[in-house]
């Protein structure tokens, strides 16, 4: 390896904390414990949708009224996510993670024993608080306890819950609701939460930033208000029953307040969030620019596919679910080859080539029809799922490859916020494309052609974002992937 390149790698390396575990086994153990907590959190978010009608009947309210439980959870998360990084520095990431798991578990019990909608909504708000702290702080723990050589494996471990929970969540929720009761969809979190608390207390070392910043109240209010307005507005796009004006007003408010928040954070002496992480090229492109755009395209796909199969193809929910299962199984299937692939080809090549394949697979969904061979449809779902998994793992790992230790807390919080926006924006864009296509052709209901327009447009957006990764240097993230060390 040339001397100049080794010098550059040393200059951009993340300073390693001497107290961190030195063995690969210890780093992976921390990541696995965090993954268990993430799994509990993500399983809860996917399992609840199957039981809303039964819960509404139990509370004596229409099933549609139960959606407030999902909305309150999402808004509470939006309000408190910006607080997570500061708390991790002030109180210690392990302590905050323990509090998050405890809050989430206790709130799950409260949800399960709720006697009316008011009690349920209050419990969901507390769950949202626990969830808001859990994701960014869990990622901080992984970053602080994994040496660079283990960051890729650790990130792959904490990514699998997002790929696995959607596979079993709806199926498990339907089974529990049918054969037990909806209450057990929440009680199932009790053993997971207790196990998580015990494992974190036993195996994850304590940590605290002795130079934690004073709390930035204006930054907290501006960031939380902007994020909550933006996310709620984007969530409403897929449910336009009350008209477009409230949705547009919420999104516009979110953008305006978000701009004020960025302006404040850039000027404040002790900002709640350190925006200098965006000056790190790999972090910026993975989370803010190309990474966010590509996430929007990929996140639109799980929203569009069930609608395509049921509305466009006329399939029964159970048949559509089996095809969606192939998509999520593809997500899981890629995990074993992600690390060696990144080590062999490097981040830039994988993000470009895999991003192109992922985008083309989205566009290919526009070409299938009810007459298409089921084997071909399943193969397409597998390819789309495989490339989705690879892209998300690569993005999540590269984002923190060059972030300094002093920036990790804020960087993790910023990444979590942007991922939430990308997830809901993907659904919003997909819903808007379907509605716009239907309006342009003057249809009374959605048709197969509307889905084709949506898939082609979403895929084209992803394709354009994929080529943006060509601006990365060949050595991007090489210390983490081990790409140049192999050659």
N, C-alpha and C positions, 0 to 999 in steps of 0.2 A: 504494500500500500504506500503511495507517495507520502513523503513527510508533510507536505502542505495539507493534504487531506486529513491526516491524523491530527494536525494542529487545529484545523477547523472543528473537528469533532470534539476535541478537548475544550475548545472555547465555548461550544454550544451545549456541552453536557449539563445535565441537571445535577446540581450538587447533592451528593448522597448523604443522608443523615446517618451519623455513626451508630445511632441506636437502632437503626432498622435491621430486621433479620437478614443475615448474610446468605442463607441457603435458599435455593430455589423452592424447596419443600415448604419452608415457612411462608414465603411470599404467596405461593399457590394456596396454602391453607387459609390465609387471610382473605384472598380473593374468593375462595369457595364459601367461606362464612358470609361474606357480603352478598354473594350470589343467592344464598338461601333466603336472606332477608328480601332481596329484590324479587325473588320468585313469589314469596308471600304477598308482596305488594301488587305485583302484576297479575297474579292469579285472582286476587280480589277484584281488580278492575275489569277482568274479562268474565268472571263467573256471575256477577250480579245481574247482567243484562237478561239472562235466561229466566230469572225469578221475579222480575218486576210485576207481571200480571198477578201472580199469586200474592205478592206483598201488598199490592193495591187492594186486592180482595180482603186480605187480613186486616188492613188499616181502614177499610171502608171508603176508599177513594178510587177514582178512575186510574187505570194503569198508566195513562199518559202523565198524571200528576206525579208519579214516582220518579220521573226524570229529574226532578229537583234534587234528588239525592245525588245524582251524577254531577249536576251543575254545581252544587254547593261544594262537593269534594274537589272539583276542578278549580273553582275560584279560591278556595282556601289554600290549595297548593300554590296557586299563582301569587297569592299575597305573601306567603312565608318562604318561598324558595329563595328570594334575594337575601334573606336573613341567615341562611345556612352557613355560608362561608365565614362570616364574621363570628358566629357562634362557635364554629369548629376551632377557630384560632383562639377565642377567648376562654372557652370552657374545656376544649379538647375534643378532637374528632371522635375518639372512642366513646367519651361520655355522652356526646350529642347523639351518636348512633344508638347507644343503649336507650336513651330517652325516646328516640324516634320509634324504635321497635316496641318499647313498652306502651307508648301512646297508641300506636297502631293496633296492638293486640287488645288493650283494654277497650278501645273504641269499637273493635270488632265484636267484643262481647256485648257492649252496649247496643250495637246495631241488632244483634241477634235476639236480645231480650226486649227490644222496643215494642211498645204497645200501641203507638200511634205515629202518624207522619211527623209530628213535631219532634218527638224524641228521636226518631230515626235520622232526621235532618241534622239535629245537634250532634249526634254520634258520628255522622259522616263528616261533619266539619272538623271534629277532632281527628278523625282518620286522615283527612286531607292535610292537617298540620303534621302528623307523623310522617306521611308520605313526602311532604315538601322537604323535610329534613333528611329523610332516609337516602334518597337517590344521590344528591350531590355530596353529602358527607360520606356515604359509603364509597364513592369514587375517590374522595380525598384519602380515605384510609388505604385504599389500594395503591394510590400514587405514592404515598409516604412509606409504604412497607414493601414495595417491589423495586428492586434494582432495575436499571434500564434493560438489562439482558432478559429480565422476566416480565417486562411490561406487556409484551404482546400476548404471552400465555395468560397473564392475569386478566387482561382486558377481554380475551376470548371467554374466560370463565364467567365474568360478570355480564357478558352480553347474552349468554344462553338463556337466562330467564325470559328475556324479551322475545325470544324465538320459540321457547317451549311452552310458556304459559298460555299463549293464544291457541295452541293446539288442543290442550286438554281442558282449558277453562270452560268453554261453552258446553262441551260434552259432559264434564264433571258436574257443572251447574245444573244441567238438565236432568242428570241422573239423580242428584241429591234432591232437587225440587220435586221430582216425580215420586221417588220412593221413600224419602224422609220428609223434610220440609225445608222451606227457604231459610229458616233460621240457621241450619247447619252449613249454609254457604259462608256464613261468618264465623261460626264456631270452629270451622276447619283451620282457621288462622291461629287458634290457641296453641296447639302443639308446635306449630312452626315458629310462633313467636317465642315460646318458652325455650325451645331448642336454640333459637338465634341468640337470645339473651345469655344463655349459659355459655355458648361457644365464644361470643364476643368477650365476655368477662374473663374467660379462661385463656384464650389464645391470642387476642389482639392487644398489643402493648399500648399503654397510655401515652398521650402526647398533648402538648399545649404550646402555643406560641406565646413566649413571655413578653413579646413586644406587640401584643394585639392592639389594634387601632381603637380610638374612641368611637362610640356608636354614631353613625351618620343618619340622624332622623329624617332630614329632608330627602336624602338619597333613598331611604327605605320607603317613605310614602310615595315618592314619585315613581320609583321602579315598580313597586307593588301595584299601584293604581294603573300604571300604563300596561303592565303585563296582564293584569286581571281584565281590563277593558278589551285589550286585543284578543285574548283567548276566548272570552265570552262572546265577543262579536263574531269571531271565526267559527265557534261552535254553533252559533245560530244560523249560519249560512245553510247548513244541512237541514234546518228545521224552520222554513220561512213562513210559518203559519201566521205570524203577527205582522207580516209585511217587511219590506226591505229597509225602511227608514231607521228603525231602532238598530238594526245590524250595521248599517253604514255609519250611524252616529257613534256606535261603540268602537268600531274599528278606527274611525277618524280620531276619536278621543284617545285611543290607545297609542296611535302614531304620534299625536301631538305631545301627550304626556311622556311618552317614551323619548322623544327628542329632547324635552326639558330634562329628563333624567340623565341622558347621556351628557348633555351640556353641563349639568351640575357635577356629575361624577368626574368629568374631565378637568374641572376647575377646583374641586374641593381639596382641602389640605389632607383630610383623612377620609377618602370616599368609602362608601359601603362596599363597592366593587371596584377592583383595580382593573381599569380598561387597558393597561399597558400590555396585557396578554395578547391583545389583538395586533400588537406590533411584531409578535412572533409569527413568522410567515406560515409555518405549518399549522399553527393553531387557528389563525385567521381563515385560511382557505378551507380547513376541515370543518369549521363550525359556523362561520359567518357568511362566506361567499358561495363558492361552488358546493361546499358540503351541505349547506342549508337548502339550496335549490335542488340538489339531487335527492335530499331527504324528502322534500315536498313531493317530488315525482314518485318516489318509491312508496311513501306513506299513503299516497292516493290509491294505490293498487288494492290493498285489502278492503277498502271502502267500495271500490267499483266492482270487484269480482263477484261478491254475493248478489249484487243487484243485476249484474250481467246474466248470471246463471238463472236467477229466478224470474226477473222481469223480461230480459232479452231472450232467453232460451225457453222460459216457461217451465223450468225444472222445479220439482218439489224441494222444500228446504233441506230435507235429509240428503237428497241427491246432490244438491249444490254444496252442502257441507262436506261431502266426501271429496269433491273436487278441490275445495278450499284446503282440505286436509293435506292433499298432495303438495300444495303451495307451501304450507308451513313445515311439512316434512323435509322439503328441499332446504328450508332454513337450517334445520338441524343437521342435515347430511353434510353440509359444507364445513362444519366445525373442525373435523379431524384433519382437513387439508389446508385450512387457512394459514396456519403458522408456517408450514414448509413452503407454501406458495409465495408468501410474502418474503421469506428468507431467500428464495431462489430468484424472484423477479424484482423485488423492491416495491416500495409503496407507490411510486409514480406510475410505473407500468401497470400494476394491478388496478389502481384506481381509474386509470384511463381505459384499459381494455375491459376490465370487468364492468365498469360503469357503462361502456358502450353496449356490452352484451345485455346488461340489466335493462337498459333503456329500449333496446331493440325487442327484448322479450315483452316489455310493456306494450310496445307498438304492435307486436304480433298478436296480442289479444284482440286487436281490432279486426283481424282476418278470420277469426274462428266464428262458427255459427252452429246452430243446432244440428246441422248435417255433418259437421266435422267429426272425424273419428275420435272416440273417447280416449283412445290410447295416445293420440296426438295432443289432445287437450291436457291430459295428465302429464305428458312429457314437457309441455310448455310451462305448466304450473311448477314442475320440479326445477326447471331451468331458472324461472323467475325467482323461486324461493332460494335456490343455491346462490345466485348472484346477489340477492338482497342481503343474505347473511355475510357474504364476503365483503361487500361494500361497507356495511355498518361496522363490522369489526375493524376493518382497515381505517375507516374514518375515526372511530373512537380511540384507536391506538395512536395514530399519527397526531391527533390533536394535542396530546400531552408529551410528545417525544422531546420537544425542545423548550417546554415551559419551565421556568426557574422555580425553585422550591418556594420562594416568597410569593409567587403568583398562583400557586396551585389551588388554594381555596377559592379565590375569585374566579379562576379559570374554570373550575369544576361547576360553580354556580352558574356562570355565564353559559357554559355548554348545556346544562340542564334546561335553562330557560329557552335557549334557541331550539333545542330539540322538541320542547313542548309546542313552541310556535310552529315549527315545521310540520309536526304531526297534525295539528288542527288546520293549518293552512293547506296541507295536502288534501284533506277532506273538503275544505271550503272551495278550493279550485276545482276539484272533481265535480262537486255538486253544482257549482256555477256553470261549468262547461255543459253538463247534462241539461240544465234548465235553459241555457242560452241556445243550444242546438234545437231543443224542442220548440222554443219560441220562434226561431228563425224559420223553421219548416212548417210552423203553424199546426203542430200536432196537439191532440188532446191528452195524450199520454206518452210516456217514454217509449222509444222504439229502439231496435237494434242499431240503427244508424246513429242515434245519439251517443251510444256507448262507443261506437267506432270513432266518432269525433273526439270524445274525451280521451280515449286511450292513445290515439295518434298525437294529440296535443301534449298530453302528459309525457309521453315517451320522447317527443321532440325536445321538451324542456330538459329532461334528464340527459339527453344526448348532448345538448349544448353545454350543460354543466360539466359533463365528463371530460370534454376536451380542455376545460380550464385547468385541469390538473397537469397538463403539459407544461405549465409555467413553473412547476416545482423543479428544483434541481435533482439530478439523478441520485444524489446522496441523501435526499430527504428521509429522515427517520432511520438512517442506516444503523445507528447505534442500537436501535430497538429491534429492527428486523434482522440484523446481522447479514444484510445483503452483500455489502462490500467486503466484510470479513470472509465471506465464502469464496470470493473471487481472488 
